Amino acid sequence: MNARETAFLSLMKYENSGVYSNIELSYAIERNGLSGAERGLYTALFYGVIERKLTLDYILSLLSDRPEEDIDLNVRIILRLGLYQLLYMTRIPASAAVNESVKLARRFYAKKNSEAFINAVLRSFLRRRGSIPYPDKEKNTAEYLSVFYSVPVWICRLWLDAYGREKTESILETINAAPTMTLTVNTLTCTPSDFLRALEDAGIRAEPGALVKTSVRLQAAVPLEKLAPFEGKYFVQDEASALCAAAVGASPGDMVLDACACPGGKSFGMALTMQNKGSILALDLHQNKLSLIERGASSLGISIIRTDVQNASVPREGMPAFDRVLCDVPCSGLGVLAKKPDIRYKSEDDIRRLPALQERILETNAAYVRPGGVLVYSTCTLNPAENGEIIDRFLIRHPEFSLCPFEVGKISSGGMCEIFPHEVQTDGFFIAKLKKSRI
């Protein structure tokens, strides 16, 4: 099957079965043998339609005289695919986008008039594309931002309340742009400058990270197979995550606990700052995920990481006192919408329940910090209820802890640091570093 047909079937599966988009993407590419331009087109269509679904459905509702509930799902998906190409993929001729959408209907949906309906709706957009009415930006700011950037209204309201209109719009613009791939260099085997030279020799354009000296940013998308010759010399990690691992400040010989460790990037980063000397206990709730850490550590030549299964919110008997404890807690993930478009459709009620779990994890693991030791709390979200508010309440309950200023690369913090995607072109992130008194 070609890219459009594969994208249609993947989107049907995504809507009907709730599969994770990244898993379906990998499976579909392998199953259908997509490569080169076809692989690129499939990826752009599949992720793009998921990412822009709210915008696409809003426009389609204005173009069609049928109520949404009267349009079969497979016809809606074909319309979304066609409209996405017309709206966002400027290199695809309009005629091709319309005609290929009609062909999809012919192949996958034989109901009478479906082809004519799809053709009519898409050609209506071409006639009206310059006059599509959006919600009033001044009177209904959250609704406008939701439709224009394809993010649920409740997230827009959350960010407007927390950060104001200008910063919210900057965040939204950034999360809908194609993210760059960032690598952390394995400093046990090479220096960042040597790694950059090796990439350049292989024809891969890259540049030093903006925040952390061990990070390298690729300047264009690179298939992972092209990086195969460099296996063991790097691991994929957003620079905000690398910053978090560096902020822990682990030193050679330290005993470190990574309470919610999978998929392992922060454990690897801390092991590198420790020069592979000392010990890291990497815990996670899911046994099957721990193998990712074990394989990754082996590939990188890291020997100080030990893994085990543990619910981070439940106290564990017999735990030693650790020099450094990292709680990178489960969160709403609103800082990584650019890389995981399906997160934007999470339930608001589910996210409201997260702070209670996050507080339990922080409370449980704070007990494992030795006097004079360090506790780091982090999330990959932009939501005060999951970030600063949790730390404020924790410090009231635990006067033995205080904010610990830190400086990593270009980031200087008094102890709590919120990282915004539009400011440094990374994931959205939150880091709080706390020090436990010696008394």
Wavefront OBJ file of the C-alpha trace (Angstrom):
o trace
v 0.000 0.000 0.000
v 1.089 3.573 -0.567
v 1.546 6.273 2.079
v -2.008 7.655 1.942
v -3.619 4.218 2.137
v -1.382 3.260 5.049
v -2.149 6.538 6.830
v -5.894 5.958 6.402
v -5.727 2.451 7.894
v -3.482 3.615 10.755
v -5.860 6.470 11.593
v -8.826 4.075 11.554
v -6.953 1.812 13.940
v -5.999 4.776 16.124
v -9.605 5.994 16.356
v -11.188 2.564 16.847
v -8.642 0.800 19.039
v -6.882 3.602 20.904
v -3.418 2.349 19.929
v -0.435 4.505 20.832
v 0.492 6.546 17.779
v 4.250 5.860 18.028
v 3.682 2.089 18.227
v 1.289 2.113 15.264
v 3.704 4.277 13.276
v 6.585 1.834 13.670
v 4.372 -1.182 13.012
v 2.782 0.277 9.868
v 6.103 1.339 8.346
v 7.566 -2.125 8.847
v 4.385 -3.973 7.813
v 4.063 -2.064 4.541
v 7.756 -1.702 3.746
v 7.563 2.079 3.505
v 10.827 3.867 2.826
v 12.145 7.142 1.486
v 9.522 9.656 0.366
v 6.609 7.278 1.005
v 7.717 6.779 4.600
v 8.080 10.521 5.071
v 4.643 11.226 3.589
v 2.995 8.537 5.708
v 4.594 9.867 8.904
v 3.597 13.454 8.108
v -0.002 12.468 7.345
v -0.488 10.132 10.293
v 1.007 12.396 12.940
v -0.274 15.555 11.253
v -3.928 14.502 11.190
v -3.768 13.452 14.857
v -2.081 16.710 15.805
v -4.466 18.950 13.848
v -7.692 17.013 14.317
v -9.532 19.759 16.208
v -8.753 22.328 13.515
v -9.631 19.957 10.699
v -12.958 18.961 12.240
v -13.862 22.589 12.915
v -13.278 23.548 9.277
v -15.072 20.455 7.980
v -18.105 21.333 10.111
v -18.304 24.649 8.242
v -17.922 23.048 4.825
v -20.419 20.210 5.177
v -24.176 20.473 5.506
v -24.241 17.083 7.248
v -24.063 16.872 11.072
v -20.787 15.307 12.211
v -22.595 12.290 13.673
v -24.086 11.543 10.245
v -20.660 11.275 8.590
v -19.177 7.795 8.904
v -15.800 7.644 10.627
v -13.928 6.381 7.585
v -15.312 9.248 5.472
v -14.304 11.748 8.208
v -10.795 10.329 8.238
v -10.502 10.590 4.458
v -11.728 14.192 4.663
v -9.209 14.951 7.411
v -6.398 13.491 5.310
v -7.426 15.505 2.265
v -7.928 18.735 4.168
v -4.624 18.327 6.026
v -2.795 18.137 2.702
v -4.601 21.210 1.369
v -4.070 23.234 4.528
v -0.583 22.276 5.723
v 1.342 20.467 2.953
v 2.123 23.187 0.438
v 4.254 20.973 -1.812
v 1.332 18.692 -2.668
v -0.786 20.036 -5.560
v -4.404 20.689 -4.581
v -5.642 18.492 -7.405
v -3.566 15.559 -6.134
v -4.831 15.976 -2.575
v -8.464 15.970 -3.752
v -8.120 13.192 -6.304
v -6.186 10.880 -4.015
v -8.826 11.386 -1.301
v -11.532 10.343 -3.758
v -9.464 7.263 -4.637
v -9.289 6.346 -0.943
v -13.068 6.452 -0.758
v -13.303 4.294 -3.868
v -10.978 1.676 -2.408
v -12.061 1.601 1.221
v -15.641 2.823 1.253
v -18.147 1.793 -1.388
v -21.253 3.554 -0.039
v -23.102 5.471 -2.741
v -22.259 9.183 -3.034
v -19.265 9.050 -0.660
v -16.816 9.908 -3.445
v -18.945 12.825 -4.633
v -19.379 14.076 -1.070
v -15.631 14.023 -0.350
v -14.864 15.732 -3.642
v -17.485 18.430 -2.997
v -16.318 19.197 0.567
v -12.625 19.470 -0.357
v -13.317 21.626 -3.420
v -15.549 23.829 -1.267
v -12.536 24.428 0.969
v -10.425 25.452 -2.021
v -13.031 28.071 -2.933
v -13.475 29.339 0.625
v -10.036 28.856 2.206
v -9.422 32.598 2.508
v -12.733 33.268 4.248
v -13.013 30.512 6.891
v -14.387 32.215 10.049
v -12.536 31.374 13.252
v -13.806 32.202 16.767
v -13.253 35.828 17.726
v -9.718 36.101 19.120
v -10.526 38.995 21.454
v -13.923 37.881 22.773
v -13.264 34.117 22.869
v -9.500 33.835 23.200
v -9.380 30.246 24.499
v -11.796 29.025 21.810
v -9.811 30.786 19.074
v -6.500 29.352 20.267
v -8.061 25.896 20.563
v -9.309 25.905 16.974
v -6.294 27.627 15.424
v -3.644 25.497 17.168
v -5.725 22.313 17.575
v -5.375 22.092 21.355
v -8.357 21.455 23.660
v -9.981 24.527 25.179
v -9.201 23.412 28.727
v -5.438 23.369 28.025
v -5.638 26.816 26.427
v -7.493 28.156 29.477
v -4.988 26.526 31.840
v -2.052 28.191 30.093
v -3.810 31.532 29.674
v -4.472 31.629 33.418
v -0.943 30.516 34.311
v 1.200 32.307 31.724
v -0.874 34.971 29.980
v -1.851 35.298 26.336
v 1.485 36.179 24.751
v 3.419 33.304 26.319
v 0.551 30.854 25.728
v 0.463 31.653 22.028
v 4.241 31.280 21.807
v 4.033 27.853 23.456
v 1.254 26.783 21.087
v 3.184 27.907 18.017
v 6.221 25.912 19.141
v 4.425 22.662 19.945
v 2.947 22.550 16.441
v 6.354 22.909 14.787
v 8.449 19.877 13.871
v 10.689 19.065 16.869
v 14.415 18.548 16.459
v 16.122 15.344 17.556
v 18.624 15.811 20.362
v 21.266 13.316 21.445
v 23.283 13.026 24.641
v 26.896 12.089 23.985
v 28.303 9.117 25.879
v 31.244 10.856 27.512
v 32.618 7.493 28.659
v 33.649 6.852 25.050
v 34.091 10.250 23.357
v 33.854 13.994 23.800
v 30.979 16.078 22.389
v 33.383 17.813 19.984
v 34.723 14.476 18.691
v 31.159 13.200 18.269
v 30.164 16.311 16.314
v 33.154 15.867 13.993
v 32.249 12.217 13.417
v 28.659 13.182 12.538
v 29.940 15.823 10.126
v 32.231 13.275 8.447
v 29.166 11.035 7.986
v 27.236 13.854 6.318
v 24.944 14.448 9.318
v 24.467 18.118 10.151
v 24.469 18.820 13.885
v 25.329 21.525 16.394
v 26.135 21.747 20.110
v 23.182 21.854 22.490
v 21.906 25.199 23.709
v 21.695 24.269 27.396
v 23.885 21.272 28.224
v 27.439 20.690 27.009
v 26.868 16.948 26.466
v 23.873 17.505 24.164
v 23.989 17.564 20.366
v 21.116 18.813 18.217
v 20.573 17.378 14.747
v 19.765 20.123 12.252
v 17.520 17.910 10.115
v 15.586 14.683 10.533
v 17.884 11.647 10.359
v 16.678 8.037 10.099
v 17.924 6.063 13.096
v 19.573 3.555 10.763
v 21.903 6.329 9.557
v 23.060 6.697 13.161
v 23.744 2.958 13.488
v 27.548 3.361 13.096
v 27.514 5.499 16.234
v 25.767 2.953 18.469
v 27.046 3.151 22.023
v 28.304 6.703 21.596
v 24.991 8.455 22.230
v 21.400 8.050 23.360
v 18.332 9.997 22.268
v 17.347 12.536 24.928
v 15.703 15.928 24.804
v 17.938 18.634 26.168
v 15.484 19.506 28.958
v 15.763 15.919 30.227
v 19.542 16.100 29.972
v 19.403 19.333 31.975
v 17.368 17.571 34.662
v 19.896 14.746 34.968
v 22.737 17.274 35.184
v 20.869 19.341 37.800
v 20.842 16.343 40.158
v 24.564 16.982 40.501
v 25.579 13.379 41.153
v 29.318 12.902 41.717
v 31.568 9.872 41.274
v 31.016 7.472 44.174
v 27.509 8.712 45.058
v 24.577 6.432 45.862
v 21.682 7.567 43.656
v 18.023 6.579 43.446
v 16.014 7.112 40.246
v 12.514 6.431 41.551
v 10.600 6.489 38.222
v 13.422 5.557 35.893
v 12.029 4.260 32.591
v 12.950 4.572 29.799
v 16.295 5.319 31.463
v 17.721 8.482 29.907
v 18.115 10.314 33.193
v 19.759 7.282 34.828
v 22.211 7.166 31.925
v 22.871 10.899 32.184
v 23.560 10.679 35.918
v 25.860 7.686 35.393
v 27.893 9.750 32.943
v 28.276 12.665 35.388
v 29.383 10.055 37.949
v 31.982 8.748 35.458
v 30.451 5.297 35.940
v 31.613 5.264 39.587
v 29.209 4.720 42.492
v 25.738 3.165 42.231
v 22.329 3.990 40.751
v 19.180 2.097 41.738
v 16.707 2.518 38.876
v 13.156 1.595 39.874
v 9.976 1.421 37.823
v 6.483 0.032 38.183
v 6.678 -2.139 35.043
v 9.085 -5.075 34.809
v 8.945 -5.185 31.000
v 10.178 -1.591 30.744
v 13.230 -2.190 32.908
v 14.811 -4.233 30.126
v 15.053 -0.958 28.144
v 17.316 0.442 30.847
v 19.389 -2.719 31.066
v 19.937 -2.925 27.295
v 20.657 0.804 27.055
v 23.186 0.713 29.901
v 24.934 -2.286 28.346
v 25.151 -0.537 24.959
v 26.669 2.554 26.569
v 29.146 0.609 28.708
v 27.487 1.748 31.950
v 27.902 -0.781 34.763
v 26.690 1.061 37.893
v 22.924 0.871 37.246
v 20.859 -1.774 39.001
v 17.146 -2.121 38.175
v 14.199 -3.370 40.188
v 10.394 -3.253 40.178
v 8.765 -0.823 42.600
v 5.658 1.330 42.847
v 7.238 4.703 43.577
v 4.261 5.836 45.666
v 4.549 2.887 48.102
v 7.262 2.878 50.814
v 9.861 0.130 50.438
v 11.368 -1.537 53.478
v 15.112 -1.772 53.896
v 15.985 1.156 51.656
v 19.388 2.737 52.376
v 19.949 6.478 52.631
v 20.866 7.932 49.240
v 23.068 10.909 48.408
v 20.764 11.909 45.530
v 17.157 10.991 44.811
v 15.399 11.831 41.549
v 11.594 11.774 41.319
v 10.777 12.263 37.639
v 7.114 11.610 38.281
v 4.320 10.471 35.932
v 2.660 13.632 34.660
v 0.228 15.034 32.111
v 3.022 15.466 29.555
v 1.809 18.854 28.365
v 5.419 19.861 27.726
v 5.941 17.154 25.081
v 2.890 17.758 22.871
v 5.194 18.416 19.903
v 6.514 14.835 20.059
v 3.424 13.039 21.332
v 0.372 14.558 19.620
v -2.109 12.139 21.221
v -1.389 13.614 24.677
v -3.497 16.657 23.771
v -6.610 14.481 23.854
v -6.115 13.236 27.409
v -9.050 13.650 29.767
v -8.962 16.775 31.907
v -10.391 14.764 34.817
v -7.559 12.220 34.586
v -4.983 15.006 34.712
v -6.648 16.601 37.727
v -6.040 13.357 39.620
v -2.293 13.364 38.968
v -1.102 15.807 41.675
v -2.282 13.455 44.435
v -0.125 10.653 43.002
v 2.804 12.988 42.425
v 2.704 14.176 46.030
v 2.667 10.585 47.314
v 5.720 9.762 45.206
v 7.581 12.827 46.436
v 6.687 12.119 50.071
v 7.679 8.450 49.816
v 11.046 9.022 48.200
v 12.002 12.048 50.286
v 12.342 9.609 53.174
v 15.278 7.940 51.392
v 17.438 11.105 51.237
v 20.340 11.138 53.688
v 20.940 14.228 55.847
v 22.774 16.733 53.649
v 21.562 14.919 50.528
v 19.648 16.192 47.509
v 16.100 15.528 46.271
v 15.076 16.486 42.716
v 11.451 16.572 41.544
v 10.756 16.904 37.834
v 7.994 16.670 35.227
v 7.723 17.125 31.465
v 4.592 19.236 31.819
v 3.559 22.878 31.963
v 0.947 22.912 34.709
v 1.462 24.751 38.019
v -0.747 22.214 39.832
v 1.763 19.463 38.995
v 4.858 21.600 39.468
v 5.450 24.569 41.743
v 2.301 24.109 43.822
v 3.399 20.606 44.815
v 6.829 21.836 45.862
v 5.368 24.756 47.844
v 3.151 22.406 49.859
v 5.984 19.907 50.354
v 8.305 22.571 51.781
v 5.632 23.662 54.261
v 5.297 20.082 55.506
v 9.052 19.418 55.485
v 11.105 22.266 56.964
v 14.148 19.946 56.855
v 14.218 20.542 53.074
v 14.966 23.833 51.356
v 15.358 24.984 47.761
v 18.847 24.352 46.432
v 20.105 26.811 43.772
v 21.744 25.196 40.747
v 23.509 26.267 37.600
v 23.808 24.004 34.578
v 25.132 25.373 31.304
v 23.090 28.460 30.467
v 20.426 27.777 33.100
v 20.719 29.380 36.519
v 17.979 28.707 39.060
v 17.171 29.527 42.642
v 15.896 25.975 43.083
v 12.769 25.830 40.897
v 13.051 26.071 37.121
v 10.312 26.026 34.490
v 11.522 25.503 30.921
v 9.355 26.752 28.049
v 9.602 25.214 24.556
v 9.523 28.521 22.693
v 12.393 29.990 24.700
v 14.994 27.252 24.249
v 13.469 24.881 21.628
v 13.231 21.936 24.010
v 10.390 20.064 25.664
v 8.447 21.957 28.297
v 9.872 20.909 31.653
v 9.931 21.607 35.387
v 12.788 20.944 37.814
v 12.886 21.546 41.562
v 16.081 20.833 43.489
v 15.871 20.509 47.265
v 18.548 19.959 49.889
v 17.981 18.141 53.161
v 19.489 19.675 56.281
v 22.194 17.771 58.128
v 20.392 18.018 61.477
l 1 2 3 4 5 6 7 8 9 10 11 12 13 14 15 16 17 18 19 20 21 22 23 24 25 26 27 28 29 30 31 32 33 34 35 36 37 38 39 40 41 42 43 44 45 46 47 48 49 50 51 52 53 54 55 56 57 58 59 60 61 62 63 64 65 66 67 68 69 70 71 72 73 74 75 76 77 78 79 80 81 82 83 84 85 86 87 88 89 90 91 92 93 94 95 96 97 98 99 100 101 102 103 104 105 106 107 108 109 110 111 112 113 114 115 116 117 118 119 120 121 122 123 124 125 126 127 128 129 130 131 132 133 134 135 136 137 138 139 140 141 142 143 144 145 146 147 148 149 150 151 152 153 154 155 156 157 158 159 160 161 162 163 164 165 166 167 168 169 170 171 172 173 174 175 176 177 178 179 180 181 182 183 184 185 186 187 188 189 190 191 192 193 194 195 196 197 198 199 200 201 202 203 204 205 206 207 208 209 210 211 212 213 214 215 216 217 218 219 220 221 222 223 224 225 226 227 228 229 230 231 232 233 234 235 236 237 238 239 240 241 242 243 244 245 246 247 248 249 250 251 252 253 254 255 256 257 258 259 260 261 262 263 264 265 266 267 268 269 270 271 272 273 274 275 276 277 278 279 280 281 282 283 284 285 286 287 288 289 290 291 292 293 294 295 296 297 298 299 300 301 302 303 304 305 306 307 308 309 310 311 312 313 314 315 316 317 318 319 320 321 322 323 324 325 326 327 328 329 330 331 332 333 334 335 336 337 338 339 340 341 342 343 344 345 346 347 348 349 350 351 352 353 354 355 356 357 358 359 360 361 362 363 364 365 366 367 368 369 370 371 372 373 374 375 376 377 378 379 380 381 382 383 384 385 386 387 388 389 390 391 392 393 394 395 396 397 398 399 400 401 402 403 404 405 406 407 408 409 410 411 412 413 414 415 416 417 418 419 420 421 422 423 424 425 426 427 428 429 430 431 432 433 434 435 436 437 438 439
